[in-house]
Amino acid sequence: MTETTVVVVFHDRLDELAECLESLLPEQVSVVVIDVSKGSSAQGVANRFSFVTYRAAPENRGYGWACNLGISIARTEVVIVSNSDVMFLSGSVAILEAAVANRKAIAAPIQLVRRGGPAGQDSLQPLPGMRTALTKWLWIGRKRRDAQRAADLETMLRASETRDVAGKYALSGACVAASSESWKELQGFDEGFFLYEEDIDLSLRAAAASHSVLLVSPAQVVHESGTNDRGLAFASLNTAARSEQRLWRKHRIGRSFPVRVLQVVGLLLRGFVALITGRTGAARTYAKVAMRARA
């Protein structure tokens, strides 16, 4: 069997990290935990498992940066990067390993919302463009898009097949596998994205570099928070908006002005709804992010 390392990036929730590492116990892999937390150090949890190497990051420079740090530590033929709130189902690591070993490809598993449950829609990410932006910020065509994505996922899940989704979807960065050679050729994640969109950027760059972009439905993980819920924290919303603008600029999807307009209008609409429903704190947050997005 090809040697594999799983890089787990930890930010918070020690209980979820423990579940993640326990799910990897029967997989016979090396694990590197990159701890970017401020106060809830994961070293105590990591030390419970003999197959885990713990590394406290000197600072938090983003998810992609933490993944790249772990990839640089790994010395195996295949490296899988993962959020710490992902729980691997039995055999999934070996299936992902087989999908990417000795080939130019990146691969991701199906994300289940719970064990034995349906596939979470974040298993596949829509590619950037005006249609996606209209759906995301103004809800135009959202039901149709979500229904199509759910149907595609259900078809793949039932058929238990691996599909190259390049050109149609991007993979979720919550769990991504590639050979060490592919990680090197693609130069890992773009560390210019602190959070959000770094997975879409990776999928676009992989496809441009003639790599397959594989959704491997026989490989499954549980990722309950894979619902794309960014909450109402100003920092999260502002980072999401900035990352989307950067993605547009980098891949020359078009001038970033149109997406900035859609962001501002969408955020102000959400703020108005929050205001008339008595959620004044949320309304202020939306308005503040809208003003930043227009700059």
C-alpha positions as CSV (number, residue, x, y, z in Angstrom):
1,M,0.0,0.0,0.0
2,T,1.2,3.5,-0.9
3,E,2.2,5.5,2.2
4,T,-0.2,8.3,3.1
5,T,-0.1,11.2,5.5
6,V,-3.3,13.0,6.7
7,V,-2.7,16.7,7.6
8,V,-5.4,17.9,10.0
9,V,-5.7,21.6,10.6
10,F,-7.1,22.5,14.0
11,H,-8.6,25.8,15.0
12,D,-11.1,25.0,17.7
13,R,-13.4,22.3,19.2
14,L,-11.1,19.7,20.8
15,D,-13.9,17.2,20.9
16,E,-14.2,17.2,17.1
17,L,-10.4,16.8,16.7
18,A,-10.5,13.8,19.0
19,E,-13.3,12.2,16.9
20,C,-11.3,13.0,13.7
21,L,-8.2,11.3,15.0
22,E,-10.1,8.3,16.4
23,S,-11.7,7.8,12.9
24,L,-8.1,7.6,11.5
25,L,-6.9,5.1,14.0
26,P,-7.8,2.0,11.9
27,E,-6.6,3.6,8.7
28,Q,-2.9,2.9,9.3
29,V,-1.7,6.3,8.2
30,S,0.6,9.0,9.6
31,V,-1.1,12.1,10.8
32,V,0.2,15.7,11.2
33,V,-1.9,18.0,13.3
34,I,-1.3,21.7,12.6
35,D,-2.6,23.7,15.5
36,V,-3.5,27.3,14.6
37,S,-5.7,27.9,17.7
38,K,-5.1,30.8,20.1
39,G,-5.9,29.2,23.4
40,S,-7.3,25.7,23.1
41,S,-4.1,23.9,22.3
42,A,-4.6,20.5,20.7
43,Q,-1.3,19.0,21.9
44,G,-3.0,17.1,24.7
45,V,-5.4,15.4,22.3
46,A,-2.7,14.7,19.7
47,N,-0.5,13.1,22.3
48,R,-3.1,10.4,22.9
49,F,-2.4,8.9,19.5
50,S,1.0,7.4,18.7
51,F,0.7,7.9,15.0
52,V,0.2,11.7,15.3
53,T,2.9,14.4,14.9
54,Y,1.9,17.6,16.5
55,R,3.0,21.0,15.3
56,A,1.9,24.3,16.9
57,A,1.8,27.0,14.2
58,P,3.7,30.2,15.2
59,E,0.7,32.2,13.9
60,N,-2.5,31.7,12.0
61,R,-2.0,32.8,8.4
62,G,-5.0,31.0,7.1
63,Y,-6.3,27.5,6.2
64,G,-4.3,27.1,3.0
65,W,-1.1,28.2,4.7
66,A,-1.6,25.7,7.5
67,C,-2.3,22.9,4.9
68,N,0.9,23.8,3.1
69,L,2.9,23.7,6.3
70,G,1.6,20.2,6.9
71,I,2.3,19.1,3.4
72,S,5.9,20.3,3.7
73,I,6.3,18.1,6.8
74,A,4.9,15.0,5.2
75,R,7.3,12.5,3.7
76,T,4.8,10.1,2.0
77,E,3.7,9.5,-1.5
78,V,0.2,10.8,-0.9
79,V,-1.0,13.6,1.3
80,I,-4.6,14.3,2.4
81,V,-5.5,17.6,4.0
82,S,-8.5,17.9,6.2
83,N,-10.4,20.0,8.6
84,S,-10.4,18.8,12.2
85,D,-14.3,18.5,12.2
86,V,-14.1,15.8,9.5
87,M,-14.7,12.1,10.5
88,F,-13.4,9.5,8.1
89,L,-15.5,6.4,7.4
90,S,-13.7,3.1,7.2
91,G,-11.6,2.5,4.1
92,S,-12.0,6.1,2.8
93,V,-8.3,6.9,3.2
94,A,-7.2,3.9,1.1
95,I,-9.8,4.7,-1.6
96,L,-8.6,8.3,-1.8
97,E,-5.0,7.1,-1.9
98,A,-5.7,4.8,-4.8
99,A,-7.5,7.6,-6.7
100,V,-4.5,9.9,-6.7
101,A,-1.4,7.7,-6.4
102,N,0.9,7.9,-9.4
103,R,-1.4,10.2,-11.4
104,K,-2.0,13.9,-11.9
105,A,-5.1,14.4,-9.9
106,I,-6.7,15.9,-6.8
107,A,-9.5,14.1,-5.2
108,A,-12.2,14.6,-2.5
109,P,-14.7,12.3,-0.8
110,I,-18.4,12.7,-0.5
111,Q,-19.3,14.6,2.6
112,L,-22.2,13.2,4.5
113,V,-24.1,15.4,6.9
114,R,-24.2,12.5,9.3
115,R,-23.2,8.8,9.3
116,G,-25.6,7.0,6.9
117,G,-27.2,10.3,5.9
118,P,-27.4,12.3,2.7
119,A,-24.6,13.9,0.9
120,G,-23.9,17.5,1.9
121,Q,-24.0,20.0,-1.0
122,D,-20.6,21.3,0.0
123,S,-19.2,18.1,-1.4
124,L,-19.2,20.1,-4.7
125,Q,-18.6,23.8,-5.1
126,P,-20.1,25.8,-8.0
127,L,-17.6,27.4,-10.2
128,P,-17.3,31.2,-10.1
129,G,-19.1,33.4,-12.6
130,M,-22.0,35.8,-12.9
131,R,-24.6,33.0,-12.5
132,T,-23.0,31.8,-9.3
133,A,-22.7,35.3,-8.0
134,L,-26.3,36.1,-8.7
135,T,-27.4,32.8,-7.0
136,K,-25.2,33.4,-4.0
137,W,-26.0,37.1,-3.3
138,L,-29.4,37.6,-4.8
139,W,-30.8,34.1,-4.6
140,I,-31.6,34.1,-8.3
141,G,-31.9,30.5,-9.5
142,R,-30.8,29.1,-6.2
143,K,-33.4,26.4,-6.0
144,R,-32.6,25.2,-9.5
145,R,-28.9,25.2,-8.8
146,D,-29.2,23.4,-5.5
147,A,-31.6,20.8,-7.0
148,Q,-29.1,20.1,-9.8
149,R,-26.2,19.7,-7.5
150,A,-28.2,17.5,-5.1
151,A,-29.2,15.3,-8.0
152,D,-25.6,15.0,-9.3
153,L,-24.4,14.0,-5.8
154,E,-27.2,11.5,-5.3
155,T,-26.5,9.9,-8.7
156,M,-22.8,9.6,-7.8
157,L,-23.5,8.3,-4.4
158,R,-25.9,5.6,-5.6
159,A,-23.5,4.5,-8.4
160,S,-20.6,4.6,-6.0
161,E,-18.5,6.1,-8.8
162,T,-15.5,8.4,-9.2
163,R,-16.2,11.3,-11.5
164,D,-13.9,14.0,-13.0
165,V,-15.9,17.2,-12.3
166,A,-13.4,19.6,-13.8
167,G,-15.2,22.4,-15.7
168,K,-18.5,21.8,-13.9
169,Y,-17.7,21.9,-10.2
170,A,-14.8,22.5,-7.8
171,L,-14.0,20.3,-4.8
172,S,-14.4,21.2,-1.2
173,G,-11.2,22.0,0.7
174,A,-12.5,20.3,3.9
175,C,-10.8,17.1,2.7
176,V,-8.6,16.9,-0.4
177,A,-6.0,14.3,-1.5
178,A,-3.2,14.5,-4.0
179,S,0.2,12.8,-4.5
180,S,3.2,14.7,-3.1
181,E,4.3,15.3,-6.7
182,S,0.9,16.9,-7.6
183,W,1.0,19.1,-4.4
184,K,4.5,20.2,-5.5
185,E,3.5,20.9,-9.1
186,L,0.4,22.9,-8.0
187,Q,2.4,24.6,-5.2
188,G,-0.2,23.7,-2.7
189,F,-2.9,26.1,-1.7
190,D,-2.6,29.8,-2.6
191,E,-1.8,31.4,0.7
192,G,-3.2,34.7,-0.5
193,F,-6.6,33.3,0.5
194,F,-6.8,33.4,4.3
195,L,-10.1,31.5,4.3
196,Y,-12.8,30.7,1.7
197,E,-12.4,30.2,-2.0
198,E,-8.9,28.6,-1.7
199,D,-10.5,25.2,-2.6
200,I,-12.1,26.6,-5.7
201,D,-8.8,28.2,-6.7
202,L,-7.0,24.9,-6.2
203,S,-9.6,23.1,-8.4
204,L,-9.3,25.7,-11.2
205,R,-5.5,25.6,-11.1
206,A,-5.5,21.8,-11.1
207,A,-7.7,21.6,-14.1
208,A,-5.6,24.2,-15.9
209,A,-2.5,22.1,-15.2
210,S,-4.1,19.0,-16.8
211,H,-4.9,17.4,-13.5
212,S,-8.1,15.4,-13.0
213,V,-10.5,16.9,-10.4
214,L,-12.1,13.9,-8.9
215,L,-15.1,13.4,-6.6
216,V,-14.6,9.9,-5.2
217,S,-18.0,8.8,-3.9
218,P,-16.9,5.4,-2.6
219,A,-14.8,7.5,-0.1
220,Q,-17.0,9.1,2.5
221,V,-16.5,11.4,5.4
222,V,-18.9,12.9,7.9
223,H,-18.7,16.7,7.9
224,E,-21.7,18.1,9.8
225,S,-20.6,21.7,9.5
226,G,-20.3,21.4,5.7
227,T,-23.2,23.6,5.1
228,N,-21.3,26.8,4.1
229,D,-22.7,28.6,7.1
230,R,-20.4,31.6,7.7
231,G,-22.5,33.0,10.5
232,L,-22.7,36.7,11.2
233,A,-19.3,37.5,12.5
234,F,-18.0,40.6,10.7
235,A,-14.5,39.0,10.2
236,S,-16.0,35.9,8.5
237,L,-18.3,37.8,6.2
238,N,-15.7,40.3,5.3
239,T,-13.1,37.6,4.6
240,A,-15.6,35.7,2.4
241,A,-16.4,38.8,0.3
242,R,-12.7,39.7,-0.1
243,S,-11.8,36.1,-1.0
244,E,-14.5,36.0,-3.7
245,Q,-13.2,39.3,-5.2
246,R,-9.7,38.0,-5.2
247,L,-10.8,34.7,-6.9
248,W,-12.4,36.7,-9.7
249,R,-9.4,38.9,-10.2
250,K,-6.9,36.0,-10.2
251,H,-8.7,33.8,-12.7
252,R,-9.8,36.7,-14.9
253,I,-13.4,35.7,-14.7
254,G,-14.2,39.3,-15.4
255,R,-13.6,42.6,-13.7
256,S,-14.3,42.3,-10.0
257,F,-16.6,45.4,-10.1
258,P,-19.7,43.3,-11.0
259,V,-19.2,40.9,-8.1
260,R,-18.6,43.8,-5.7
261,V,-21.9,45.3,-6.8
262,L,-23.7,42.0,-6.3
263,Q,-22.1,41.6,-2.9
264,V,-23.1,45.1,-1.7
265,V,-26.7,44.7,-2.9
266,G,-27.0,41.2,-1.4
267,L,-25.6,42.3,1.9
268,L,-27.8,45.4,2.1
269,L,-30.9,43.3,1.3
270,R,-29.9,40.9,4.1
271,G,-29.4,43.8,6.4
272,F,-32.8,45.2,5.5
273,V,-34.5,41.9,6.2
274,A,-32.6,41.7,9.5
275,L,-33.7,45.2,10.4
276,I,-37.4,44.7,9.8
277,T,-37.3,41.4,11.7
278,G,-35.8,43.1,14.8
279,R,-32.2,41.7,14.4
280,T,-30.5,45.1,14.6
281,G,-27.1,43.6,15.4
282,A,-27.2,41.5,12.3
283,A,-28.3,44.5,10.3
284,R,-25.4,46.5,11.4
285,T,-23.0,43.7,10.6
286,Y,-24.3,43.3,7.0
287,A,-24.1,47.1,6.5
288,K,-20.6,47.2,7.7
289,V,-19.4,44.4,5.5
290,A,-21.3,46.0,2.5
291,M,-19.3,49.2,3.0
292,R,-16.1,47.3,3.0
293,A,-17.1,45.2,-0.1
294,R,-17.7,48.3,-2.2
295,A,-14.1,49.7,-1.6
